[in-house]
Amino acid sequence: MDAILQKNVTNAVSLMAHHIHHVETSSIFAKLMNTRMI
């Protein structure tokens, strides 16, 4: 039971980290596009 819970927590954390990384990458890309248009 504990092992399953541990795996679920690990999956949730990695998903959250991936989502945060994706958001940061998108904002950096948006900044690059903005500076290129100016």
PyMOL commands that set and color helices and strands:
alter all, ss='L'
color gray80, all
select helices_A, chain A and resi 2-37
alter helices_A, ss='H'
color red, helices_A
deselect
rebuild
show_as cartoon
